[in-house]
């Protein structure tokens, strides 16, 4: 394992488009469900336990079995009922592959795979293992919304990063579980969902004015 390589892959400054997405937070802020720091903390915990769990599982598996990226991609499609969320995930997957090709030699993969699948394939190309791919995936599902919270709600960035620090243990736990299941059939991988995120994503996609793409 290369810790430095993992840091490169998980760095929020990687030009993979993550800064343009709020992970569903913008819609929840607009609906009045998230208004202050404590609510952001609950949102992040919920997102990590659902989208983070699924992303970690698919990233870990794609890292171990990159040749199966198409089957994994279909599996994620089945777990993403919202067309808007599918579009956002594929946009981020495309952007990640574009950035990764400047750094590593990637195996064959489609042009627009879901972001967790792309992340796993990239992690494999970078010489990382399933646990590292899963950590990066879980971490990404909460850092994007956390950064968006500062802009959307005017929160103290130090306090928001404190939330991320307190979620680190959960990210590690989820990643370890995902790595342990990296050889499981696609149908047996995590399938946790967040219906409010799906509904919010579809409403958010209709807005004429918004800060984030998702």
Sine and cosine of phi, psi and omega as CSV:
sin_phi,cos_phi,sin_psi,cos_psi,sin_omega,cos_omega
0.00,0.00,0.68,-0.73,0.11,-0.99
-0.94,-0.34,0.94,-0.34,0.02,-1.00
-0.89,0.45,-0.59,0.81,0.00,-1.00
-0.90,0.43,-0.64,0.77,0.03,-1.00
-0.91,0.41,-0.65,0.76,0.06,-1.00
-0.87,0.50,-0.66,0.75,0.02,-1.00
-0.89,0.45,-0.63,0.78,0.05,-1.00
-0.88,0.48,-0.71,0.71,-0.05,-1.00
-0.93,0.36,-0.57,0.82,-0.06,-1.00
-1.00,-0.05,-0.02,1.00,-0.05,-1.00
-0.91,0.40,0.80,-0.59,0.02,-1.00
-0.89,0.45,-0.27,0.96,0.02,-1.00
-1.00,0.05,-0.06,1.00,0.08,-1.00
-0.86,0.51,0.79,-0.61,-0.07,-1.00
-0.97,0.25,0.93,0.36,-0.02,-1.00
-0.89,-0.45,0.21,0.98,0.12,-0.99
1.00,0.08,0.02,1.00,-0.05,-1.00
-0.88,0.48,-0.50,0.87,-0.03,-1.00
-0.91,0.42,-0.31,0.95,-0.04,-1.00
-1.00,0.03,0.00,1.00,-0.09,-1.00
-0.84,-0.55,0.64,-0.77,0.01,-1.00
-0.97,-0.23,0.04,1.00,-0.01,-1.00
0.90,0.44,0.49,0.87,0.01,-1.00
1.00,-0.01,-0.08,1.00,-0.07,-1.00
-0.93,0.37,-0.62,0.79,-0.06,-1.00
-0.85,0.52,-0.66,0.75,0.02,-1.00
-0.91,0.42,-0.63,0.78,-0.01,-1.00
-0.95,0.31,-0.55,0.83,0.10,-1.00
-0.91,0.42,-0.70,0.71,0.01,-1.00
-0.88,0.47,-0.58,0.81,-0.01,-1.00
-0.98,0.22,-0.11,0.99,0.02,-1.00
0.99,0.11,0.16,0.99,-0.01,-1.00
-0.99,0.13,-0.40,0.92,0.00,-1.00
-0.80,-0.61,0.90,-0.44,-0.08,-1.00
-0.77,-0.64,-0.36,0.93,-0.06,-1.00
-0.57,-0.82,-0.01,-1.00,-0.14,-0.99
-0.86,0.51,-0.68,0.73,-0.02,-1.00
-0.88,0.47,-0.62,0.78,0.02,-1.00
-0.93,0.37,-0.59,0.81,0.08,-1.00
-0.88,0.47,-0.66,0.75,0.03,-1.00
-0.86,0.50,-0.69,0.72,0.03,-1.00
-0.90,0.43,-0.65,0.76,0.03,-1.00
-0.88,0.48,-0.72,0.70,-0.02,-1.00
-0.90,0.43,-0.66,0.76,0.03,-1.00
-0.89,0.45,-0.68,0.74,0.02,-1.00
-0.91,0.40,-0.65,0.76,0.00,-1.00
-0.92,0.40,-0.63,0.77,0.02,-1.00
-0.91,0.42,-0.62,0.78,-0.04,-1.00
-0.96,0.27,-0.25,0.97,-0.03,-1.00
-0.91,-0.42,-0.99,0.17,-0.01,-1.00
-0.88,0.48,-0.61,0.80,0.00,-1.00
-0.92,0.40,-0.65,0.76,0.03,-1.00
-0.89,0.45,-0.71,0.70,0.00,-1.00
-0.92,0.40,-0.72,0.69,-0.01,-1.00
-0.87,0.49,-0.68,0.73,0.00,-1.00
-0.89,0.46,-0.67,0.74,-0.01,-1.00
-0.89,0.46,-0.69,0.72,-0.04,-1.00
-0.97,0.23,-0.55,0.83,0.05,-1.00
-0.92,0.40,-0.70,0.72,0.01,-1.00
-0.88,0.48,-0.68,0.73,-0.03,-1.00
-0.93,0.36,-0.65,0.76,0.03,-1.00
-0.91,0.42,-0.51,0.86,0.04,-1.00
-0.93,0.38,-0.65,0.76,-0.01,-1.00
-0.98,0.18,-0.55,0.83,-0.09,-1.00
-0.79,-0.62,0.87,0.49,-0.09,-1.00
-0.88,0.48,-0.47,0.89,0.00,-1.00
-0.92,0.39,-0.29,0.96,-0.01,-1.00
-1.00,-0.10,0.35,0.94,-0.10,-0.99
-0.83,0.56,-0.59,0.81,-0.05,-1.00
-0.92,0.40,-0.67,0.74,0.04,-1.00
-0.91,0.41,-0.65,0.76,0.04,-1.00
-0.90,0.43,-0.62,0.78,0.01,-1.00
-0.89,0.46,-0.67,0.75,0.05,-1.00
-0.91,0.42,-0.61,0.79,0.04,-1.00
-0.88,0.47,-0.62,0.78,0.04,-1.00
-0.95,0.31,-0.58,0.82,0.08,-1.00
-0.84,0.54,-0.68,0.73,-0.01,-1.00
-0.92,0.40,-0.40,0.92,-0.01,-1.00
-1.00,-0.09,0.06,1.00,-0.05,-1.00
-0.82,-0.57,1.00,0.09,-0.09,-1.00
-0.93,0.37,-0.40,0.92,-0.05,-1.00
-0.99,0.13,0.87,-0.50,0.08,-1.00
-0.84,0.54,-0.60,0.80,0.00,-1.00
-0.90,0.43,-0.64,0.77,0.03,-1.00
-0.94,0.33,-0.58,0.81,0.07,-1.00
-0.89,0.46,-0.68,0.73,0.01,-1.00
-0.89,0.47,-0.69,0.72,-0.01,-1.00
-0.91,0.42,-0.66,0.75,0.00,-1.00
-0.90,0.43,-0.67,0.75,0.00,-1.00
-0.94,0.34,-0.58,0.81,0.06,-1.00
-0.89,0.46,-0.67,0.74,0.01,-1.00
-0.95,0.33,-0.56,0.83,0.07,-1.00
-0.90,0.43,-0.67,0.74,0.03,-1.00
-0.88,0.47,-0.70,0.71,-0.01,-1.00
-0.91,0.41,-0.62,0.78,0.02,-1.00
-0.90,0.43,-0.69,0.73,0.02,-1.00
-0.88,0.47,-0.64,0.77,0.01,-1.00
-0.88,0.48,-0.70,0.72,0.01,-1.00
-0.92,0.38,-0.65,0.76,-0.07,-1.00
-0.92,0.39,-0.54,0.84,-0.02,-1.00
-0.91,0.42,-0.33,0.94,0.07,-1.00
-0.99,0.17,-0.18,0.98,-0.08,-1.00
-0.89,-0.45,-0.59,0.81,-0.09,-1.00
-0.67,-0.74,0.32,-0.95,0.10,-1.00
-1.00,0.06,0.92,-0.39,-0.10,-1.00
-1.00,-0.03,0.55,-0.84,0.13,-0.99
-0.95,0.31,0.20,-0.98,0.02,-1.00
-0.85,0.53,0.74,-0.67,0.02,-1.00
-0.39,-0.92,0.50,-0.86,-0.01,-1.00
-0.88,0.48,0.24,-0.97,-0.07,-1.00
-0.94,0.33,-0.54,0.84,-0.08,-1.00
-0.72,-0.69,0.88,0.48,0.09,-1.00
-0.96,0.29,0.33,-0.94,0.11,-0.99
-0.85,0.53,0.51,-0.86,-0.10,-1.00
-0.83,0.55,-0.70,0.71,0.01,-1.00
-0.89,0.46,-0.59,0.81,0.04,-1.00
-0.92,0.40,-0.72,0.69,0.05,-1.00
-0.85,0.52,-0.67,0.74,-0.01,-1.00
-0.88,0.47,-0.67,0.74,0.02,-1.00
-0.91,0.42,-0.67,0.74,0.03,-1.00
-0.90,0.44,-0.67,0.74,0.02,-1.00
-0.91,0.41,-0.67,0.74,0.02,-1.00
-0.87,0.50,-0.65,0.76,0.05,-1.00
-0.87,0.49,-0.72,0.69,-0.01,-1.00
-0.90,0.44,-0.50,0.87,-0.01,-1.00
-0.99,0.12,-0.05,1.00,0.02,-1.00
1.00,0.08,0.28,0.96,0.03,-1.00
-1.00,-0.01,0.24,-0.97,0.01,-1.00
-0.97,-0.26,-0.02,-1.00,-0.08,-1.00
-0.87,0.49,-0.65,0.76,-0.02,-1.00
-0.90,0.44,-0.67,0.74,0.00,-1.00
-0.91,0.41,-0.65,0.76,0.05,-1.00
-0.88,0.47,-0.67,0.74,-0.02,-1.00
-0.93,0.37,-0.63,0.77,0.05,-1.00
-0.87,0.49,-0.72,0.69,0.00,-1.00
-0.88,0.48,-0.65,0.76,-0.01,-1.00
-0.91,0.40,-0.74,0.67,0.00,-1.00
-0.89,0.45,-0.68,0.73,0.00,-1.00
-0.86,0.50,-0.69,0.73,-0.05,-1.00
-0.91,0.42,-0.52,0.85,-0.04,-1.00
-0.93,0.36,-0.32,0.95,0.01,-1.00
-0.94,-0.33,-0.46,0.89,-0.03,-1.00
-0.94,0.35,-0.59,0.81,0.03,-1.00
-0.88,0.47,-0.81,0.58,0.05,-1.00
-0.87,0.49,-0.57,0.82,0.01,-1.00
-0.89,0.45,-0.71,0.71,0.04,-1.00
-0.89,0.45,-0.64,0.77,0.02,-1.00
-0.90,0.44,-0.56,0.83,-0.02,-1.00
-0.87,0.49,-0.59,0.81,0.01,-1.00
-0.89,0.46,-0.68,0.74,-0.02,-1.00
-0.97,0.26,-0.65,0.76,-0.09,-1.00
-0.96,0.26,-0.58,0.82,-0.11,-0.99
-0.91,-0.42,-0.05,1.00,-0.01,-1.00
0.91,0.42,0.56,0.83,-0.05,-1.00
-0.99,0.17,0.33,-0.94,0.07,-1.00
-0.92,0.38,0.88,-0.47,-0.03,-1.00
-0.88,0.48,-0.48,0.88,0.04,-1.00
-0.92,0.40,-0.66,0.75,0.01,-1.00
-0.92,0.39,-0.62,0.78,0.00,-1.00
-0.92,0.40,-0.65,0.76,0.04,-1.00
-0.93,0.35,-0.42,0.91,0.13,-0.99
-0.89,0.46,-0.60,0.80,0.07,-1.00
-0.88,0.47,-0.69,0.72,0.00,-1.00
-0.89,0.46,-0.63,0.77,0.02,-1.00
-0.89,0.46,-0.61,0.79,-0.01,-1.00
-0.96,0.27,-0.28,0.96,0.05,-1.00
-1.00,-0.02,-0.08,1.00,-0.08,-1.00
-0.85,0.52,-0.68,0.74,0.01,-1.00
-0.89,0.45,-0.62,0.78,0.04,-1.00
-0.92,0.39,-0.63,0.77,0.06,-1.00
-0.87,0.50,-0.70,0.71,0.01,-1.00
-0.89,0.46,-0.67,0.74,-0.02,-1.00
-0.90,0.43,-0.71,0.70,0.00,-1.00
-0.90,0.44,-0.66,0.75,0.00,-1.00
-0.90,0.44,-0.67,0.74,0.00,-1.00
-0.89,0.45,-0.67,0.75,0.04,-1.00
-0.90,0.43,-0.63,0.77,0.01,-1.00
-0.91,0.42,-0.68,0.74,0.00,-1.00
-0.90,0.45,-0.59,0.81,-0.01,-1.00
-0.93,0.38,-0.34,0.94,-0.04,-1.00
-0.94,-0.34,0.27,0.96,-0.11,-0.99
-0.92,0.39,-0.25,0.97,0.04,-1.00
-0.98,-0.19,0.04,1.00,0.00,-1.00
-0.94,0.34,0.43,-0.90,0.12,-0.99
-0.86,0.51,0.45,-0.89,-0.05,-1.00
-0.84,0.55,-0.65,0.76,-0.04,-1.00
-0.91,0.41,-0.30,0.95,-0.03,-1.00
-0.99,-0.11,-0.03,1.00,0.02,-1.00
-0.95,0.30,0.31,-0.95,-0.06,-1.00
-0.81,0.59,0.56,-0.83,-0.02,-1.00
-0.68,-0.74,0.49,0.87,0.00,-1.00
-0.91,0.41,0.59,-0.81,-0.03,-1.00
-0.72,-0.70,0.26,-0.97,0.05,-1.00
-0.76,-0.65,1.00,-0.04,-0.08,-1.00
-0.82,0.58,-0.61,0.80,0.02,-1.00
-0.91,0.42,-0.54,0.84,0.07,-1.00
-0.92,0.39,-0.62,0.78,0.03,-1.00
-0.90,0.43,-0.75,0.66,0.00,-1.00
-0.89,0.45,-0.71,0.70,0.00,-1.00
-0.88,0.48,-0.62,0.78,0.00,-1.00
-0.90,0.44,-0.64,0.77,0.00,-1.00
-0.93,0.37,-0.63,0.78,0.05,-1.00
-0.93,0.38,-0.69,0.72,-0.03,-1.00
-0.86,0.51,-0.59,0.81,-0.03,-1.00
-0.91,0.41,-0.31,0.95,-0.02,-1.00
-1.00,-0.02,-0.17,0.99,-0.05,-1.00
-0.92,0.38,0.62,-0.78,0.09,-1.00
-0.99,0.15,-0.51,0.86,-0.01,-1.00
-0.81,-0.58,0.81,-0.59,0.02,-1.00
-0.39,-0.92,0.40,-0.91,0.00,-1.00
-0.99,0.11,-0.52,0.85,-0.12,-0.99
-0.84,-0.55,0.43,-0.90,0.01,-1.00
-0.96,0.29,-0.40,0.92,0.04,-1.00
-0.50,-0.86,0.00,0.00,0.00,0.00
